[in-house]
Amino acid sequence: MLKEEGKGMKERIIKGLLLGAMLMLCLALTGCYVPPDDLGSAGDISLDGNHYQSIAPRITPSPTPTHTPYNPSAVTRAPEATINWDSLGATATPGIQGSVSASTTNPGGVISLITPRPVTNSPATNTPKPSKTTAAASSLKVGSTGDDVRKLQRRLKDLGYYKGSVDGDFGENTETAVKAFQNQNGLLVDGKAGTNTLNKLYSDSAKKAPTTVSSVTNTPRRTATPTPRATTVPDTDVYLEDGSSGSKVRTLQNRLIELGWMDGKADGSYDGATEYAVKAFQKRHDLWDDGVAGPSTLQLMYSNRASKTSSPVSSIGETLQEGQSSDAVKAMQKRLKELGFLSGSTDGSFGQATKAAVIAFQTANGLKADGKAGSSTLNKLYSANAKNAASLNSGSNAGSGVSVGGYQTLREGDSGKAVKNLQRALKNRGYYSGSIDGNYGSATVAAVTAFQKRNGLTVDGTAGPATQRALYGSSAEDAYDTLRPGDSSSAVRNLQYTLYELGYYDGRVDGVYGDTTEDAVRAFQIRNDLSPVDGIAGNRTQQVLYSDSAIAAAAAVTDYTSLRKGDRSNLVVEMQECLQDLGYLSDVTGYYDDATVEAVKNFQRRNNLTVDGAAGQETLRVLYSDNPRTAY
């Protein structure tokens, strides 16, 4: 009995040793090559009659047809991993990742092996980092203008976020594009291009705008339709510049109009408007933007690679005036804003504020100040030598003193002593013939209206501060507190209404000194030869504004530069345009030639003037008046 128990104990010890030996053998052979003959059809491993199930990928046999005997010394050990001896309670052992389990139903145990991931020890490639773009010192936002905005728009366009014109004006479309970029790239979405946004935008990691892709079919990407090549491609081996004229210039202008860079009708004269449009085209295409249409510019312009633009940058061959709304007006407003004559909205609507800005520009540049943007005004506006508002600044503003409110505005339905004084002054001037009863009725309205027409004031029949100042002939030696953008008071309201009466202001008379008020003050300062031209209503500005000597926006210009045969200038263009409108002249050339002499003579005959063919003071005064006689 003891002998049999000893024998059983011996057999259990031997089996334990064998099991331990097999486990140690597994440790030694982990990661080694296993000959194909030892693999079952399901990837199982059989060693010494024991069965081991493998869940690792099958090892592809060597393509060599000859069987290679197993050689432990030639085995390449796999990278170190971790083994978890769950059923044996062992600690993790380097070399194997997996688990070993033993149970009563499987005395030999089942070992599950998981092939470890290969570890790559090769050094990482030093990929060069994209160069960091230095962001602007301050953020770009709505209202910003200049080359930095133009660069921003071009980059947004490249990434597919911006579809508008690269015009250097940060407007609503640019803000929307910036917000879309920020949202796509995980940035703070505020529409402002600050340091973080600009650094991301100009980096190689900037994400492009998402495109919608069908999940059902792979629809080919739509190819953009190229810009059509110019119908007539002229000789491009020429240089067209300021002063050039003829059919080649007309063809160039027609192409610029076709591509959207200009608005109007080609006239064959290469002037400021044409030069400005060519410059904008060159900037868009990264050409040397000198405004000269040379071979490289012309070849690109007449090709199907020429870019179109959604809004013109200049206008030609047309007259823009109050009441119009168009892209041409919007382009003009942008240029006026660029030169400092307009700080309000560039909405494409020619209102009173725009008219005041045009008059201010005309006055500053020696043009007829009538508020109409004809060829001479537009050509000067878009030229390289156009004077801006800042160039007129000189001197210093006078000091301020005690605040004086000005005159009380009187209108139909009012009554009292102030109305009596108004009626008496109108009667003394010959405008009113009714009774001095202190009641502002229709007769008083008619008298005020007549007075306003005669003095170049806004004709509305309401006697505001400017009307009363002109009527009473005040010397306006009062002292005024300085009013500036951001102020809000009754004094600002009085300022606004006076500017409205004089034809400079078309905004709300709300007592808030905003952009439109600033524009109107600046235009008034230029028209009345005040300095500095800063849009701030200082003491001197208000003294003139509330005096009887204040010049209204639409006041007639009485001093003209005489013109004669042989002259060549914008003033000749302006005169020829008037003669053409009246039917005396067919072509506007800017040159006082024989045809112009004959046109002037015919005009002089029809209007009972001295017939000498020279455009002197009297001839020009009648020509530019409200009722010159036409040729028919």
ChimeraX attribute file (.defattr): number of C-alpha atoms within 10 A of each C-alpha:
attribute: neighborCount
match mode: 1-to-1
recipient: residues
	/A:1	6
	/A:2	7
	/A:3	8
	/A:4	9
	/A:5	10
	/A:6	11
	/A:7	12
	/A:8	12
	/A:9	12
	/A:10	12
	/A:11	12
	/A:12	12
	/A:13	12
	/A:14	12
	/A:15	13
	/A:16	12
	/A:17	12
	/A:18	12
	/A:19	15
	/A:20	12
	/A:21	12
	/A:22	16
	/A:23	14
	/A:24	11
	/A:25	12
	/A:26	15
	/A:27	15
	/A:28	13
	/A:29	17
	/A:30	19
	/A:31	18
	/A:32	17
	/A:33	17
	/A:34	17
	/A:35	15
	/A:36	14
	/A:37	10
	/A:38	11
	/A:39	15
	/A:40	11
	/A:41	6
	/A:42	10
	/A:43	17
	/A:44	15
	/A:45	17
	/A:46	14
	/A:47	12
	/A:48	6
	/A:49	8
	/A:50	11
	/A:51	15
	/A:52	18
	/A:53	15
	/A:54	17
	/A:55	15
	/A:56	13
	/A:57	9
	/A:58	11
	/A:59	12
	/A:60	7
	/A:61	12
	/A:62	11
	/A:63	6
	/A:64	7
	/A:65	7
	/A:66	7
	/A:67	10
	/A:68	10
	/A:69	8
	/A:70	12
	/A:71	11
	/A:72	11
	/A:73	7
	/A:74	9
	/A:75	14
	/A:76	12
	/A:77	13
	/A:78	18
	/A:79	15
	/A:80	17
	/A:81	18
	/A:82	16
	/A:83	20
	/A:84	18
	/A:85	17
	/A:86	14
	/A:87	12
	/A:88	11
	/A:89	9
	/A:90	11
	/A:91	11
	/A:92	16
	/A:93	14
	/A:94	13
	/A:95	18
	/A:96	22
	/A:97	20
	/A:98	18
	/A:99	18
	/A:100	19
	/A:101	16
	/A:102	14
	/A:103	10
	/A:104	7
	/A:105	7
	/A:106	10
	/A:107	10
	/A:108	17
	/A:109	17
	/A:110	17
	/A:111	19
	/A:112	16
	/A:113	18
	/A:114	17
	/A:115	18
	/A:116	17
	/A:117	11
	/A:118	10
	/A:119	10
	/A:120	8
	/A:121	6
	/A:122	6
	/A:123	6
	/A:124	7
	/A:125	6
	/A:126	6
	/A:127	6
	/A:128	6
	/A:129	8
	/A:130	10
	/A:131	9
	/A:132	11
	/A:133	12
	/A:134	10
	/A:135	18
	/A:136	13
	/A:137	8
	/A:138	9
	/A:139	14
	/A:140	20
	/A:141	20
	/A:142	16
	/A:143	12
	/A:144	14
	/A:145	16
	/A:146	12
	/A:147	13
	/A:148	16
	/A:149	23
	/A:150	19
	/A:151	14
	/A:152	22
	/A:153	27
	/A:154	21
	/A:155	16
	/A:156	23
	/A:157	19
	/A:158	13
	/A:159	16
	/A:160	16
	/A:161	22
	/A:162	23
	/A:163	16
	/A:164	15
	/A:165	20
	/A:166	24
	/A:167	23
	/A:168	18
	/A:169	22
	/A:170	22
	/A:171	16
	/A:172	13
	/A:173	17
	/A:174	28
	/A:175	20
	/A:176	16
	/A:177	21
	/A:178	26
	/A:179	21
	/A:180	20
	/A:181	27
	/A:182	23
	/A:183	14
	/A:184	15
	/A:185	18
	/A:186	10
	/A:187	14
	/A:188	12
	/A:189	16
	/A:190	15
	/A:191	21
	/A:192	20
	/A:193	25
	/A:194	16
	/A:195	16
	/A:196	13
	/A:197	23
	/A:198	19
	/A:199	17
	/A:200	19
	/A:201	24
	/A:202	18
	/A:203	14
	/A:204	12
	/A:205	10
	/A:206	16
	/A:207	16
	/A:208	16
	/A:209	17
	/A:210	12
	/A:211	8
	/A:212	5
	/A:213	11
	/A:214	8
	/A:215	7
	/A:216	6
	/A:217	7
	/A:218	8
	/A:219	9
	/A:220	7
	/A:221	8
	/A:222	6
	/A:223	6
	/A:224	6
	/A:225	7
	/A:226	12
	/A:227	14
	/A:228	13
	/A:229	15
	/A:230	18
	/A:231	9
	/A:232	9
	/A:233	15
	/A:234	15
	/A:235	10
	/A:236	18
	/A:237	11
	/A:238	13
	/A:239	14
	/A:240	20
	/A:241	20
	/A:242	16
	/A:243	9
	/A:244	13
	/A:245	16
	/A:246	11
	/A:247	13
	/A:248	19
	/A:249	21
	/A:250	17
	/A:251	18
	/A:252	24
	/A:253	28
	/A:254	21
	/A:255	23
	/A:256	24
	/A:257	21
	/A:258	15
	/A:259	23
	/A:260	18
	/A:261	26
	/A:262	28
	/A:263	27
	/A:264	16
	/A:265	14
	/A:266	23
	/A:267	21
	/A:268	20
	/A:269	24
	/A:270	23
	/A:271	23
	/A:272	28
	/A:273	28
	/A:274	30
	/A:275	25
	/A:276	25
	/A:277	23
	/A:278	28
	/A:279	20
	/A:280	21
	/A:281	25
	/A:282	21
	/A:283	16
	/A:284	19
	/A:285	15
	/A:286	9
	/A:287	14
	/A:288	12
	/A:289	18
	/A:290	15
	/A:291	22
	/A:292	20
	/A:293	24
	/A:294	15
	/A:295	15
	/A:296	15
	/A:297	22
	/A:298	23
	/A:299	18
	/A:300	18
	/A:301	26
	/A:302	22
	/A:303	16
	/A:304	14
	/A:305	14
	/A:306	23
	/A:307	16
	/A:308	19
	/A:309	20
	/A:310	13
	/A:311	19
	/A:312	25
	/A:313	29
	/A:314	31
	/A:315	31
	/A:316	24
	/A:317	19
	/A:318	16
	/A:319	17
	/A:320	22
	/A:321	20
	/A:322	16
	/A:323	10
	/A:324	12
	/A:325	15
	/A:326	14
	/A:327	20
	/A:328	24
	/A:329	27
	/A:330	21
	/A:331	21
	/A:332	25
	/A:333	25
	/A:334	24
	/A:335	19
	/A:336	23
	/A:337	19
	/A:338	16
	/A:339	18
	/A:340	20
	/A:341	31
	/A:342	28
	/A:343	25
	/A:344	17
	/A:345	16
	/A:346	20
	/A:347	15
	/A:348	18
	/A:349	20
	/A:350	20
	/A:351	17
	/A:352	22
	/A:353	26
	/A:354	32
	/A:355	28
	/A:356	32
	/A:357	30
	/A:358	28
	/A:359	28
	/A:360	31
	/A:361	29
	/A:362	26
	/A:363	19
	/A:364	21
	/A:365	18
	/A:366	12
	/A:367	18
	/A:368	21
	/A:369	24
	/A:370	20
	/A:371	23
	/A:372	18
	/A:373	24
	/A:374	18
	/A:375	23
	/A:376	26
	/A:377	30
	/A:378	25
	/A:379	24
	/A:380	20
	/A:381	26
	/A:382	22
	/A:383	17
	/A:384	13
	/A:385	10
	/A:386	17
	/A:387	18
	/A:388	19
	/A:389	25
	/A:390	13
	/A:391	12
	/A:392	17
	/A:393	14
	/A:394	11
	/A:395	10
	/A:396	8
	/A:397	18
	/A:398	14
	/A:399	12
	/A:400	15
	/A:401	12
	/A:402	9
	/A:403	13
	/A:404	11
	/A:405	15
	/A:406	20
	/A:407	17
	/A:408	12
	/A:409	17
	/A:410	19
	/A:411	19
	/A:412	16
	/A:413	10
	/A:414	13
	/A:415	15
	/A:416	11
	/A:417	12
	/A:418	17
	/A:419	22
	/A:420	17
	/A:421	15
	/A:422	22
	/A:423	27
	/A:424	20
	/A:425	16
	/A:426	21
	/A:427	17
	/A:428	12
	/A:429	13
	/A:430	11
	/A:431	19
	/A:432	22
	/A:433	14
	/A:434	12
	/A:435	13
	/A:436	17
	/A:437	15
	/A:438	18
	/A:439	20
	/A:440	22
	/A:441	15
	/A:442	12
	/A:443	17
	/A:444	28
	/A:445	20
	/A:446	16
	/A:447	20
	/A:448	26
	/A:449	20
	/A:450	17
	/A:451	23
	/A:452	23
	/A:453	13
	/A:454	11
	/A:455	19
	/A:456	18
	/A:457	24
	/A:458	22
	/A:459	19
	/A:460	16
	/A:461	21
	/A:462	21
	/A:463	27
	/A:464	21
	/A:465	25
	/A:466	30
	/A:467	30
	/A:468	25
	/A:469	22
	/A:470	19
	/A:471	21
	/A:472	16
	/A:473	13
	/A:474	14
	/A:475	14
	/A:476	17
	/A:477	13
	/A:478	18
	/A:479	18
	/A:480	23
	/A:481	17
	/A:482	20
	/A:483	21
	/A:484	19
	/A:485	16
	/A:486	10
	/A:487	14
	/A:488	15
	/A:489	13
	/A:490	14
	/A:491	20
	/A:492	22
	/A:493	19
	/A:494	22
	/A:495	26
	/A:496	27
	/A:497	23
	/A:498	29
	/A:499	28
	/A:500	25
	/A:501	24
	/A:502	28
	/A:503	24
	/A:504	32
	/A:505	30
	/A:506	20
	/A:507	17
	/A:508	13
	/A:509	19
	/A:510	15
	/A:511	18
	/A:512	20
	/A:513	22
	/A:514	17
	/A:515	17
	/A:516	25
	/A:517	32
	/A:518	25
	/A:519	27
	/A:520	32
	/A:521	29
	/A:522	30
	/A:523	34
	/A:524	31
	/A:525	26
	/A:526	25
	/A:527	25
	/A:528	19
	/A:529	15
	/A:530	20
	/A:531	19
	/A:532	21
	/A:533	25
	/A:534	23
	/A:535	26
	/A:536	22
	/A:537	26
	/A:538	21
	/A:539	22
	/A:540	21
	/A:541	26
	/A:542	25
	/A:543	19
	/A:544	19
	/A:545	26
	/A:546	26
	/A:547	23
	/A:548	20
	/A:549	17
	/A:550	20
	/A:551	21
	/A:552	23
	/A:553	31
	/A:554	20
	/A:555	17
	/A:556	17
	/A:557	12
	/A:558	11
	/A:559	11
	/A:560	16
	/A:561	9
	/A:562	15
	/A:563	19
	/A:564	18
	/A:565	16
	/A:566	10
	/A:567	14
	/A:568	15
	/A:569	13
	/A:570	19
	/A:571	21
	/A:572	22
	/A:573	21
	/A:574	20
	/A:575	21
	/A:576	24
	/A:577	23
	/A:578	17
	/A:579	24
	/A:580	17
	/A:581	12
	/A:582	16
	/A:583	15
	/A:584	22
	/A:585	21
	/A:586	14
	/A:587	14
	/A:588	21
	/A:589	19
	/A:590	20
	/A:591	19
	/A:592	22
	/A:593	15
	/A:594	12
	/A:595	15
	/A:596	27
	/A:597	19
	/A:598	17
	/A:599	21
	/A:600	26
	/A:601	21
	/A:602	20
	/A:603	26
	/A:604	22
	/A:605	15
	/A:606	15
	/A:607	17
	/A:608	10
	/A:609	14
	/A:610	13
	/A:611	17
	/A:612	15
	/A:613	20
	/A:614	20
	/A:615	25
	/A:616	15
	/A:617	15
	/A:618	15
	/A:619	22
	/A:620	20
	/A:621	17
	/A:622	16
	/A:623	22
	/A:624	18
	/A:625	10
	/A:626	9
	/A:627	8
	/A:628	15
	/A:629	16
	/A:630	16
	/A:631	17
	/A:632	7
